[in-house]
Amino acid sequence: MANNNTTTADDGSSSSVQQVNDRIIIVQLMNAIFIYIICLLIFTFFKKDTFLSNTRYVFFAHTLLADCLYLIMTNNLLLLTYFSVTVPAAVCVVFCVLLSELTFVTPLTLTAMSLERYVAICMPLRHGELSTVRRAIHCILLIHSISAIQPIIIVSIFFASVPLGFYTQYKLCSAEMFIAHKWQRHLRSAIGQFYFLVMSITIVFTYARIISVAKEASDNKKSLSKGRKTVILHAIQLFLCLIQLWCPFMEAAILPINLKLYINVRFFDYIVFILAPRCLCPLVYGLRDEKFFLAIKYYVFFGVNKNISPILVDNLITGHMKT
């Protein structure tokens, strides 16, 4: 009887380990595919001067770079946790600060892109003046400054709470390691919810204004409809990104109740609220955008398709830009 129970327990343990292994393999494959697509889009952006001089595509490239770095860093953190690899606490501090900043970079950039669409559709006469590459770069610097507020506050409190000897110790790297006091979780939540509120109001405002202009305007319906759909897709992606800010609190509440449920929820959160939003951006602007799609068709075949010449691609893209 004891042997049967032992066998059953071993089978259950083996099944759980196999399930975790399968999930790790799935995540690695998904990451590899998404990072390849993102790198292809980044390469396409830098190969065409027309994209480099357009504010919308500068924001797009910035989002791609941030998402690519974010996916690589989160995947590395996942593998370190899975294989129980410890690192010096000082290294983990730098790693988690960068990761925490990148968590906010994507939703803030999406908000800036929605505002750019608002200016283009609702203030077309001032679009050329307000939407310049120089202003876009200044906006990107501002985005990184705002994104760094939360991690700097959390890490500053952490520095004041632990002795210097802590930073030479080897730890399993996790963002939760920097929570020295329970009230820090509430502070982190408050900052995240404030960002969520401001960005949500901005998205709703831009969408409402575009809808209003679309109803009043009698010409260029196609452009207005496209701008409206773009803002909706931004809103969906932004919503998924911002839910990610609440995931640690939901996971922390589930952990004491059921470990298996905690593992399943964490895997679900990683796929839906970390991977999915970072993959929507290439679909929104890369594969959905006609200009990028024209350039990608040339580069994805490494220029061997004689029906798609670089001159034809340049002419078609320039033509689309003018229209």
ABEGO torsion letter per residue (X at the ends): XAAAAAAAAAAAAAAAAAAAAAAAAAAAAAAAAAAAAAAAAAAAAAABAAAAABAAAAAAAAAAAAAAAAAAAAAAAAAAAAAGBBBBAAAAAAAAAAAAAAAAAAAAAAAAAAAAAAAAAABAAAAAAABBAAAAAAAAAAAAAAAAAAAAAAAAAAAAABBAAAAABBBBBBAAAABABAAAAAAAAAAAAAAAAAAAAAAAAAAAAAAAAAAABABGAAAAAAAAAAAAAAAAAAAAAAAAAAAAAAAAAAAAABAAAAAAAAAAAAAAAAAAAAAAAAAAAAAABAAAAAAAAAAAAGGABAABBAAAAAAAAAAAAAX
